[in-house]
């Protein structure tokens, strides 16, 4: 999927990595996903744009905030009016971590956390629409919110972004896909008893790959960690990983998901 216009409000529209060593992270992900990278202008503060097929798919930049902030991927949700959307966060039970601010001429953003504690960005596009490519190898193919407050988070995202849900829960498994109109835009679930107690609420980014097993081998050789070895699902073969600086992410075999 290619896109040259702003994403509809509520859609996961961008991801970026906040890390201690941008050059090291750039090498890791460029090698793993075949990205080309472009360093931003000096006023971008060391931010690097990552491209697949010549289109922006992700960003990598220095960590913001205190030193104890973990290296992590952030999911951004699209908004037509970031100030109006941000104003809904606290009444809905969340927290505003960074009030709306302009990012040069590329967009306006804020950072918030949901009731479960997962941080996310809110993005209003200007010169930068967000992802120019999605659901292909080397690009984002899924975003999901995982917490220990499934029902509270569902209510929060409904109130702030207007999400409705298609519930897929069964037994001890609590999970739903979210949407504004049409097809599902991502997932929201409960961490459950199987997740270690220290696992905090988060938004997880899934990147498409041609071969999940091969990608896992490459990530390990680059110093990454295999959090969960590849497993088959009805939606494609997946694996959970972390990079060589500890940022968690997941991969999905796009070819398998497409039934090729």
Buried (B, 14 or more C-beta within 10 A) or exposed (E): EEBEEBBEBBBBBBBBBBBEBBEBBBBBBBEBBBBEBEBBEEEBEEBBBBBBBEBBBBBBBBBEEEEEEEBBBBBBBBBEEBEEBBBBBEEBBBEBBBEBEEBEEBBBBBBBBBBBBBBBBBBBBBEBBBBBBBBBBBBBBBBBBBBBBBEBBBBBBBBBBBBBBEEEEEEEEBBBBBBBEEEBBBBBBBBBEEEEEEBBBBBBBBBBBBBBEEBBEBBEEBEBEBEEEBEEEEEBBBBBBBBBBEBBBBBBBBBBBEEE
